[in-house]
Amino acid sequence: PLKRAIQQYLEDELADIVLSGELETGDTILMDLDKENGKMKAKIVKPAPVLNQNNN
């Protein structure tokens, strides 16, 4: 029962994001609970840009 619950609430949502093609190298997936409908929601978080500093 626990394994199926994890699949239902996490793996299915993660698979949808991966299969959508939106995920890129360096991205992070943030999982959160949508309190209105009680479902897990995945969100792609892009990495912060790296600032190039010259040491001249």
TIRO-2110 file (N, C-alpha, C; in Angstrom, 1 decimal):
// TIRO-2110
0.8, -1.2, 0.0, N, 1, A
0.0, 0.0, 0.0, CA, 1, A
0.8, 1.3, 0.0, C, 1, A
1.9, 1.3, 0.8, N, 2, A
2.8, 2.5, 0.8, CA, 2, A
3.5, 2.7, -0.5, C, 2, A
4.0, 1.7, -1.1, N, 3, A
4.6, 1.8, -2.4, CA, 3, A
3.7, 2.4, -3.5, C, 3, A
2.5, 1.9, -3.5, N, 4, A
1.5, 2.4, -4.5, CA, 4, A
1.1, 3.9, -4.2, C, 4, A
1.1, 4.2, -2.9, N, 5, A
0.8, 5.6, -2.6, CA, 5, A
1.9, 6.5, -3.0, C, 5, A
3.1, 6.1, -2.9, N, 6, A
4.3, 6.9, -3.4, CA, 6, A
4.2, 7.0, -4.9, C, 6, A
3.9, 5.9, -5.6, N, 7, A
3.8, 5.9, -7.0, CA, 7, A
2.7, 6.9, -7.4, C, 7, A
1.6, 6.8, -6.8, N, 8, A
0.4, 7.6, -7.2, CA, 8, A
0.6, 9.1, -7.0, C, 8, A
1.2, 9.4, -5.8, N, 9, A
1.3, 10.8, -5.5, CA, 9, A
2.6, 11.5, -5.9, C, 9, A
3.7, 10.8, -6.1, N, 10, A
5.0, 11.4, -6.5, CA, 10, A
5.5, 10.9, -7.8, C, 10, A
5.6, 9.6, -8.0, N, 11, A
6.2, 9.1, -9.3, CA, 11, A
5.4, 9.5, -10.5, C, 11, A
4.0, 9.4, -10.4, N, 12, A
3.2, 9.8, -11.6, CA, 12, A
3.4, 11.3, -11.9, C, 12, A
3.4, 12.1, -10.9, N, 13, A
3.6, 13.6, -11.2, CA, 13, A
5.0, 13.8, -11.7, C, 13, A
6.0, 13.2, -11.2, N, 14, A
7.4, 13.3, -11.7, CA, 14, A
7.5, 12.8, -13.1, C, 14, A
6.9, 11.7, -13.4, N, 15, A
6.9, 11.2, -14.8, CA, 15, A
6.3, 12.1, -15.8, C, 15, A
5.2, 12.8, -15.4, N, 16, A
4.5, 13.7, -16.3, CA, 16, A
5.5, 14.9, -16.6, C, 16, A
6.2, 15.4, -15.7, N, 17, A
7.2, 16.5, -15.9, CA, 17, A
8.3, 16.0, -16.8, C, 17, A
8.9, 14.9, -16.5, N, 18, A
10.0, 14.4, -17.3, CA, 18, A
9.6, 14.1, -18.8, C, 18, A
8.4, 13.5, -18.9, N, 19, A
7.9, 13.2, -20.3, CA, 19, A
7.5, 14.4, -21.1, C, 19, A
7.2, 15.5, -20.4, N, 20, A
6.8, 16.8, -21.0, CA, 20, A
7.9, 17.4, -21.8, C, 20, A
9.2, 17.1, -21.5, N, 21, A
10.3, 17.6, -22.1, CA, 21, A
10.7, 19.0, -21.6, C, 21, A
10.1, 19.5, -20.5, N, 22, A
10.4, 20.8, -20.0, CA, 22, A
11.6, 20.8, -19.1, C, 22, A
12.0, 19.6, -18.6, N, 23, A
13.1, 19.5, -17.6, CA, 23, A
14.4, 19.5, -18.4, C, 23, A
15.3, 20.4, -17.9, N, 24, A
16.7, 20.5, -18.5, CA, 24, A
17.7, 20.2, -17.5, C, 24, A
18.9, 20.0, -18.0, N, 25, A
20.1, 19.7, -17.1, CA, 25, A
20.2, 20.9, -16.1, C, 25, A
20.4, 20.6, -14.8, N, 26, A
20.6, 21.6, -13.8, CA, 26, A
19.3, 22.0, -13.1, C, 26, A
18.1, 21.7, -13.7, N, 27, A
16.9, 22.0, -13.1, CA, 27, A
16.6, 21.2, -11.8, C, 27, A
15.8, 21.7, -11.0, N, 28, A
15.4, 21.0, -9.8, CA, 28, A
13.8, 20.9, -9.8, C, 28, A
13.3, 19.8, -9.3, N, 29, A
11.9, 19.6, -9.3, CA, 29, A
11.5, 19.8, -7.8, C, 29, A
10.5, 20.7, -7.6, N, 30, A
10.0, 21.0, -6.3, CA, 30, A
8.6, 20.4, -6.2, C, 30, A
8.4, 19.5, -5.2, N, 31, A
7.1, 18.9, -5.0, CA, 31, A
6.4, 19.6, -3.9, C, 31, A
5.1, 19.9, -4.0, N, 32, A
4.3, 20.6, -3.0, CA, 32, A
2.9, 20.1, -3.0, C, 32, A
2.3, 20.2, -1.9, N, 33, A
0.9, 19.8, -1.8, CA, 33, A
-0.1, 20.9, -2.2, C, 33, A
-1.0, 20.6, -3.1, N, 34, A
-2.0, 21.6, -3.4, CA, 34, A
-3.1, 21.4, -2.4, C, 34, A
-3.3, 22.3, -1.5, N, 35, A
-4.2, 22.1, -0.4, CA, 35, A
-5.7, 22.1, -0.8, C, 35, A
-5.9, 22.7, -2.0, N, 36, A
-7.3, 22.8, -2.4, CA, 36, A
-7.9, 21.4, -2.9, C, 36, A
-7.0, 20.7, -3.6, N, 37, A
-7.5, 19.4, -4.0, CA, 37, A
-6.7, 18.2, -3.4, C, 37, A
-5.8, 18.4, -2.5, N, 38, A
-5.1, 17.4, -1.8, CA, 38, A
-4.1, 16.6, -2.7, C, 38, A
-3.7, 17.1, -3.8, N, 39, A
-2.8, 16.4, -4.7, CA, 39, A
-1.4, 17.1, -4.7, C, 39, A
-0.4, 16.2, -5.0, N, 40, A
0.9, 16.7, -5.1, CA, 40, A
1.1, 17.4, -6.5, C, 40, A
1.9, 18.5, -6.5, N, 41, A
2.1, 19.3, -7.7, CA, 41, A
3.6, 19.5, -7.8, C, 41, A
4.1, 19.2, -9.0, N, 42, A
5.5, 19.3, -9.3, CA, 42, A
5.7, 20.6, -10.0, C, 42, A
6.8, 21.3, -9.7, N, 43, A
7.2, 22.6, -10.3, CA, 43, A
8.7, 22.5, -10.6, C, 43, A
9.0, 23.0, -11.8, N, 44, A
10.4, 23.0, -12.2, CA, 44, A
11.0, 24.3, -11.8, C, 44, A
12.2, 24.2, -11.1, N, 45, A
12.9, 25.4, -10.6, CA, 45, A
14.2, 25.5, -11.4, C, 45, A
14.4, 26.6, -12.1, N, 46, A
15.6, 26.8, -12.9, CA, 46, A
16.7, 27.2, -12.0, C, 46, A
18.0, 26.8, -12.3, N, 47, A
19.1, 27.3, -11.4, CA, 47, A
19.3, 28.8, -11.6, C, 47, A
19.8, 29.4, -10.5, N, 48, A
20.2, 30.8, -10.6, CA, 48, A
21.3, 31.0, -11.5, C, 48, A
21.3, 32.1, -12.3, N, 49, A
22.4, 32.3, -13.2, CA, 49, A
23.7, 32.6, -12.5, C, 49, A
24.8, 32.1, -13.0, N, 50, A
26.1, 32.3, -12.5, CA, 50, A
26.7, 33.6, -13.0, C, 50, A
27.1, 34.5, -12.1, N, 51, A
27.7, 35.8, -12.6, CA, 51, A
29.2, 35.6, -12.8, C, 51, A
29.7, 36.0, -13.9, N, 52, A
31.1, 35.9, -14.3, CA, 52, A
31.8, 37.1, -13.7, C, 52, A
32.8, 36.9, -12.9, N, 53, A
33.6, 38.0, -12.3, CA, 53, A
35.0, 37.9, -12.8, C, 53, A
35.5, 39.0, -13.4, N, 54, A
36.8, 39.1, -13.8, CA, 54, A
37.7, 39.6, -12.7, C, 54, A
38.8, 38.9, -12.5, N, 55, A
39.8, 39.3, -11.5, CA, 55, A
40.9, 40.1, -12.0, C, 55, A
40.7, 41.1, -12.9, N, 56, A
41.7, 41.9, -13.5, CA, 56, A
41.9, 43.1, -12.6, C, 56, A
END
